[in-house]
Amino acid sequence: ADTNLKKDKEIVLAAVQSHGDALEYVDEKLRKDRDIVLVAAKQEGYSLKFADHSFRSDKKIVLAAVQNDGSALEFAHDSLKKDKEIVFAAVQNDGSALQYADETLKKDKEIVLQAVSIYGLALDFADKSLKKDKEVVLATVRRSGHALEFADESIKKDKEVVLTAIKNDGSALQYA
């Protein structure tokens, strides 16, 4: 294709509106265009990977990206991985995004409860203090009995927790 077309804002906007990942093939100069990056992030959050690095600390763009695809948190600047609003939006979309959150937010009960309610196995990424929190572990094993594997040993002795886990997934008994 004609490389000049990859520099044409009208063509590039049409491409990223249709497929945000098209940002990967856009001319470098247009990857620095905030309008184009925002459209791409809203259409396909993962496109944040291909945007100019300056946008990884742009809260509006990162929020749009993680609302579309929580795992886009991986590409956010470290400062935004500490931002509760951003991380909450990410785990609301994809509980496994908890793995990319700053350690301080992996200790945040509200964030972790949201993550495990979407993806039970996200307990693996939570701070160890929450892996022994009965409320968190119960919420987790209700969603995924298999997630009992990631609970603290002390909570695996709790009959209610184990029963809840095996009612969800009988094979969870192996982790009791």
Secondary structure as UniProt FT lines:
FT   HELIX           3..7
FT   HELIX           9..18
FT   HELIX           20..25
FT   TURN            28..29
FT   HELIX           30..32
FT   HELIX           34..43
FT   HELIX           45..50
FT   HELIX           53..57
FT   HELIX           59..68
FT   HELIX           70..75
FT   TURN            78..79
FT   HELIX           80..82
FT   HELIX           84..93
FT   HELIX           95..100
FT   TURN            103..104
FT   HELIX           105..107
FT   HELIX           109..118
FT   HELIX           120..125
FT   TURN            128..129
FT   HELIX           130..132
FT   HELIX           134..143
FT   HELIX           145..150
FT   TURN            153..154
FT   HELIX           155..157
FT   HELIX           159..168
FT   HELIX           170..175
//
